[in-house]
């Protein structure tokens, strides 16, 4: 987490989770105002019920809005921990439209053919969490507040680490992102071969902000920006390990 310069605040969720886990999360008056004004569309990722929760007190103080944000993030964490992908509430886009984040993350997992071939048990965990599991599997849940493209962005992340036979894998799944993009899943697989280990890395980022005219061009630019950002994070992480 600390290898990412965009991250300004972060914390870890306990089980089953409580508001105390989000005690370090702070919002400015400007950030609180943006949440209070949030409406359906692709600028902010909230469900219809979550938007209603912020609008219930239009004159709320920054502290009251912060508490509502904490409740929103806690509810999303608990729903995901209890039901996995089925527990992720869609983002309300207005006019009866919604973005199904769970479907996107399923597609990312299903496209990981190498994982499915070499670590079928772990592949099943990613699709069937929390019902599916593996012996010795480790997991952690985090929240972060990052500044992405100049905007405060609240992210909920699930880290899974497991062995499946002689292979091992680490998955980082961002199952909630408040703005900028919809969700992200990165997977690193370590597959033993004669004389060493093959490392396979895959990353999928989902957004519905690149549709329409120029969408393909925007996706190319976005992919390059994401690749550069990931390289920077990996380089920082490597230097910390070397120290």
Helices and strands as residue ranges (DSSP letters): E 7-12, G 19-22, H 29-37, H 48-55, H 62-83, G 84-87, E 91-94, E 97-99, H 101-110, H 113-118, H 120-128, E 138-148, E 151-164, E 167-177, E 183-193, E 196-206, H 215-242
